[in-house]
Amino acid sequence: MRRGALPHGASAAGKPGEPGEPGGGRGGNHSPRAGFGAAAPTQDGAGRGGRPDEIAGDVMLRECVEWLFTPAGSTARGLGLVGETVAMGARHRRCRAAWEPHLQKCREVMLRAARMCPGRGTVVVCGSGYCLDVPVRRLAGMFERVVLADAVHPLRARWLAGKCGNVRLLETDMTGLLGQAGAWREGLDVGAIRSVAPEGLEEFEPDLTLSANVLSQLPLPVKAWLIKLGCGEDGVAQVCRRIVAAHLDWLWGLPGMKCLVTDTENRDVDGGEVLEETDLLYGATLPPGGETWTWHLAPRPEISRHFDRIRLVSAHIRSERPPA
Ligand SMILES: C[S@@+](CC[C@H](N)C(=O)[O-])C[C@H]1O[C@@H](n2cnc3c(N)ncnc32)[C@H](O)[C@@H]1O
């Protein structure tokens, strides 16, 4: 993919490590899923010590076990969300040091939003995932209730919820499209595909809603599925754009405080040279201001010996509703 191009490609959902599965490939924006994970180290196991086949075997086994034992609905599993989640956890283990400054910044911003929040009833975390970037215990100490909302709750999130008495897990689809996707067939009218507001969140009346590095991920399962059905690149990109826009409209329209943390752009870099860059938000614009930083998602040799993959991240805290 060249500079400025939208990600494209085709993939089948399946177990981590399967060829063509998002978690099994390079997992960056070269995959149709453009997720944060990758199931296995580079083929030669460079930089990790030990025999490559042994290392890859251990990694794969751990991921397969986690994939099997992560409770999830058949839709989320079938669309590859469990594989992607497990793969992200695996990449975090491999790139822990490189990720830590980014994770730290995310937690700081979320805590700042929590301190600014006048109400201390409920905080909802959209895209809680592994809760790597979410200060769950701190939030649980500040609010009466913490709701972790995700399509897949990995074992770590379940363990955290078990430790804190006031943390609740909500399995929900932030786009409302995951359940529909299975019924889509070749030749469908992609122009008619519209995201809907996440189910089950209204009842919580959150004082604070955090969107935790989920925005760029929302279009990915739908995108992979549409590509598999043979939909054209432009139509798929339009659907992705609408999914991103719908999450932003929903978030900014909520009462209470809102905090958005999202990666906005992917860059593959070699030293000072940007080899490729991709807009992860499909042209959606974020409010002016906010804070930005760089996330070293995949330092070499994680994906390649020839480039590092970085993400530009943006964070925004808002309390007011946008004008109608
Ligand atoms: C990269 S993770 C976010 C990182 C997470 N906050 C953490 O600290 O580990 C993205 C999350 O978005 C979730 N996700 C993707 N599409 C979703 C959807 N349609 N509805 C709900 N969650 C979704 C995935 O399950 C995943 O846990």
The ligand as a Gaussian input file, in Angstrom:
#p B3LYP/6-31G(d) Opt

LIG

0 1
 C       -7.194000      -2.623000      20.292000
 S       -8.394000      -3.062000      21.371000
 C       -8.501000      -1.689000      22.433000
 C       -7.410000      -1.730000      23.442000
 C       -7.954000      -1.909000      24.838000
 N       -8.547000      -0.682000      25.282000
 C       -6.888000      -2.386000      25.795000
 O       -6.519000      -1.630000      26.700000
 O       -6.429000      -3.504000      25.667000
 C       -9.808000      -2.858000      20.387000
 C      -10.999000      -3.506000      21.004000
 O      -12.097000      -3.172000      20.207000
 C      -12.992000      -4.249000      20.286000
 N      -13.944000      -4.137000      19.180000
 C      -13.691000      -4.151000      17.859000
 N      -14.844000      -4.040000      17.182000
 C      -15.828000      -3.950000      18.098000
 C      -17.229000      -3.815000      18.017000
 N      -17.877000      -3.755000      16.845000
 N      -17.928000      -3.731000      19.169000
 C      -17.315000      -3.786000      20.359000
 N      -15.987000      -3.916000      20.496000
 C      -15.258000      -4.004000      19.372000
 C      -12.108000      -5.467000      20.202000
 O      -12.766000      -6.605000      20.725000
 C      -10.910000      -5.010000      21.036000
 O      -11.004000      -5.460000      22.356000

